[in-house]
Amino acid sequence: YNTGMISYAPFYKTLQEKGITEYNLNYKQGFSSNILYRMKCGKNISTKTLDELCFVLDCGVSDILEYVKEQG
């Protein structure tokens, strides 16, 4: 059963606030385009990837993702 979903909306807000592009993450920080694609599509990422994003962006987990409860 699914009562909600993980949203990566905070990730894109954090990128914007820090002035960092996906291009920068991909080509300068070494994150694969597949990871960024998975996030854009709302798919799972590993906790290792989450940890690496927090380190590179100098932020917390809540600045990368949030749980959105399904309405209804």
N, C-alpha and C positions, 0 to 999 in steps of 0.2 A: 504494500500500500504506500501511497505517497501523499503526505499531508503538507508538503511544502517543497521548496527548492533552494538551492544555493545560488545566489546572485553575485556576479562579479562587478556590479555597478560601482561599488566603492573603489575598486582597482582603477577604473578609468578616471574617476574623480581625483584619486591620488596622483595618477600620472599627470593630469592637467595641472593640479596645484603645484607639483614639483617641476613642471616644465620638461618632463621626460616623455619621449615618444616611443611607440612600439618599435620603430626602426632602431632606436638607441638600444633598447633591451635586446633586440634580435642580433644586431651586428656588433655592438660594442660590449654588451654584457654577456653574450653567448646563449641567450634563451632561444630555443628553437622556435621557428615559425609555427610548428605544430602545437606547441604549448599555447601560444597566443591565440591560435585559431580555436583550440579547444575551449579556452576561456570565453572567446567571443561567442561561441555557440552554446555556452552554459554547461559544458561537459566537465567531468571530474579532472582534477589535477592531483598530483601526489603531495603528501605533506612535505616531502623533500623540496619540491618546487615551491610550495608555499613558503617554506623557511628561507629559501634562496631569494625569493621576491621581497620578503620582509627585510632581509639583510641589505640587498641592493637599494631598495627604496627607503631604507631606514624608517620603517613603519611597523605597525602591529597588524595582526591577522585581520582585525576588523576594518583595516584600511584596504584590504584586498577583497574580502568577501563578506557576505551577510546571509543569514537564513531568512527567507521570505515565506511566511506561512500562507498556505493556499486558502483563499476565501471560499466560504460556502460550507 
